[in-house]
Amino acid sequence: MAQFVEFLGNHWLLSTLWLAALAAIILYHQRTGGASVGPQQAVMLINRKDAVVVDVREKKEFEAGHIVDAINIPLIKLKQRLNELKKYQDKPVIVYCKMGQHSAEAIKTLQEAGHSEVYKLSGGVSEWKAQSLPLVQK
C-alpha cells in the first residue's frame, strides 16, 4: 500500500488523467446507454403500467422465441417503422435484443422520436431465458 501511495505522489498527473478518463467512460455509458431494467422490473412495468415491449432482433431470431406481445421491429428498420410505435408514446417502452448491446441505439432513436419513458432490458432475451421467464415460439 505504501508503494501505491508513493506511486500516486510521484505520478500525480498520470493518476489524475487516469481518473478523468475513467469518469468520462462511466459518464458516456450512462448517457448513451439509457435506463435499464431487469427482467423482474420489466414484468412489473408490463403488468402495472401496460408497457410496450419492442424486440429489435431480426425476424428469424424473433420467431425462435420472444416475450409475449412483443412487437418485432429490427434495429436497422426502426427509423422507417417509427410510425407503428407513435400510438404508444404515452406508455413505457421496453426495448430488448439478444444480449442487451443493441438496445441503447434503439432507445436513442425512440427518445428522438418523442418517447419519454424508454428502457432497455438488461441482459436482453438471454437474461430473460436465464431467469426462466416465458417465451413465445412460433
C-alpha positions as CSV (number, residue, x, y, z in Angstrom):
1,M,0.0,0.0,0.0
2,A,2.9,2.3,0.8
3,Q,4.3,1.8,-2.7
4,F,0.9,2.6,-4.3
5,V,0.7,5.9,-2.4
6,E,4.3,6.7,-3.3
7,F,3.5,5.9,-7.0
8,L,0.5,8.3,-6.8
9,G,2.7,11.0,-5.3
10,N,5.4,10.6,-7.9
11,H,2.9,10.4,-10.8
12,W,0.1,12.6,-9.8
13,L,-0.6,13.9,-13.3
14,L,-0.8,10.4,-14.7
15,S,-3.1,9.3,-11.9
16,T,-5.4,12.3,-12.4
17,L,-5.6,11.7,-16.1
18,W,-6.5,8.1,-15.5
19,L,-9.3,9.0,-13.1
20,A,-10.6,11.6,-15.5
21,A,-10.6,9.0,-18.3
22,L,-12.5,6.6,-16.1
23,A,-15.1,9.2,-15.1
24,A,-15.6,10.1,-18.8
25,I,-16.2,6.5,-19.8
26,I,-18.7,6.0,-17.0
27,L,-20.5,9.2,-17.8
28,Y,-20.6,8.3,-21.5
29,H,-22.1,4.9,-20.9
30,Q,-24.7,6.4,-18.5
31,R,-25.8,9.0,-21.1
32,T,-25.9,6.8,-24.2
33,G,-27.0,3.5,-22.5
34,G,-30.4,4.8,-21.4
35,A,-32.2,3.5,-18.4
36,S,-32.2,-0.3,-18.0
37,V,-34.5,-2.6,-16.2
38,G,-34.0,-6.2,-15.2
39,P,-36.4,-9.0,-16.2
40,Q,-38.4,-8.7,-12.9
41,Q,-38.7,-4.9,-13.2
42,A,-39.8,-5.4,-16.9
43,V,-42.6,-7.8,-15.8
44,M,-43.8,-5.2,-13.3
45,L,-43.8,-2.4,-15.9
46,I,-45.7,-4.7,-18.3
47,N,-48.3,-5.7,-15.7
48,R,-48.7,-2.4,-13.8
49,K,-48.1,0.3,-16.4
50,D,-49.1,-1.6,-19.6
51,A,-45.6,-1.2,-21.0
52,V,-45.0,-2.0,-24.7
53,V,-42.2,-4.4,-25.5
54,V,-40.2,-4.0,-28.6
55,D,-37.8,-6.7,-29.9
56,V,-35.1,-5.2,-32.1
57,R,-33.7,-8.6,-33.3
58,E,-34.1,-10.0,-36.8
59,K,-37.3,-11.8,-37.6
60,K,-35.7,-15.2,-37.6
61,E,-34.4,-14.7,-34.0
62,F,-37.8,-13.3,-33.0
63,E,-39.6,-16.3,-34.2
64,A,-37.2,-18.6,-32.4
65,G,-38.5,-17.1,-29.1
66,H,-39.8,-13.7,-27.9
67,I,-41.5,-12.1,-25.0
68,V,-45.3,-12.3,-25.0
69,D,-47.0,-9.5,-27.1
70,A,-43.6,-8.1,-28.2
71,I,-43.5,-6.1,-31.3
72,N,-40.7,-7.1,-33.7
73,I,-39.0,-4.2,-35.4
74,P,-35.4,-5.0,-36.4
75,L,-33.0,-2.3,-35.4
76,I,-32.0,-1.5,-39.0
77,K,-35.7,-0.8,-39.8
78,L,-36.6,1.1,-36.7
79,K,-36.3,4.6,-38.1
80,Q,-38.6,3.7,-41.1
81,R,-41.2,2.0,-38.8
82,L,-41.4,4.6,-36.0
83,N,-45.0,5.4,-37.0
84,E,-46.0,1.9,-35.7
85,L,-45.0,3.0,-32.2
86,K,-46.4,6.5,-32.3
87,K,-49.6,5.4,-30.6
88,Y,-47.6,4.1,-27.6
89,Q,-45.9,7.5,-26.8
90,D,-47.7,7.8,-23.6
91,K,-46.8,4.3,-22.4
92,P,-43.4,3.0,-21.1
93,V,-41.5,1.1,-23.8
94,I,-39.1,-1.7,-23.1
95,V,-36.6,-2.5,-25.8
96,Y,-34.6,-5.7,-26.0
97,C,-32.2,-7.6,-28.2
98,K,-30.3,-10.8,-27.7
99,M,-27.7,-9.7,-25.1
100,G,-28.7,-6.0,-24.5
101,Q,-26.0,-4.5,-26.6
102,H,-28.0,-3.0,-29.5
103,S,-30.9,-1.7,-27.3
104,A,-29.1,1.5,-26.5
105,E,-29.2,2.6,-30.1
106,A,-32.9,1.8,-30.3
107,I,-33.5,3.8,-27.1
108,K,-31.8,6.8,-28.6
109,T,-33.9,6.6,-31.7
110,L,-37.2,6.3,-29.8
111,Q,-36.3,9.2,-27.5
112,E,-35.6,11.3,-30.5
113,A,-39.0,10.4,-31.9
114,G,-40.7,11.7,-28.7
115,H,-41.0,8.7,-26.4
116,S,-40.2,9.8,-22.9
117,E,-40.2,6.6,-20.9
118,V,-38.0,4.1,-22.7
119,Y,-36.0,1.3,-21.0
120,K,-33.7,-1.4,-22.2
121,L,-33.9,-4.9,-20.9
122,S,-30.6,-5.5,-19.2
123,G,-29.1,-8.8,-20.5
124,G,-31.6,-8.9,-23.3
125,V,-33.6,-12.1,-24.0
126,S,-30.6,-14.2,-22.8
127,E,-31.2,-12.9,-19.2
128,W,-34.9,-13.3,-19.6
129,K,-34.3,-17.0,-20.5
130,A,-31.8,-17.4,-17.7
131,Q,-34.5,-16.4,-15.2
132,S,-36.9,-19.0,-16.7
133,L,-39.4,-16.4,-17.8
134,P,-41.8,-17.5,-20.6
135,L,-41.1,-17.0,-24.3
136,V,-43.5,-17.4,-27.2
137,Q,-42.1,-19.6,-30.0
138,K,-43.6,-19.9,-33.5
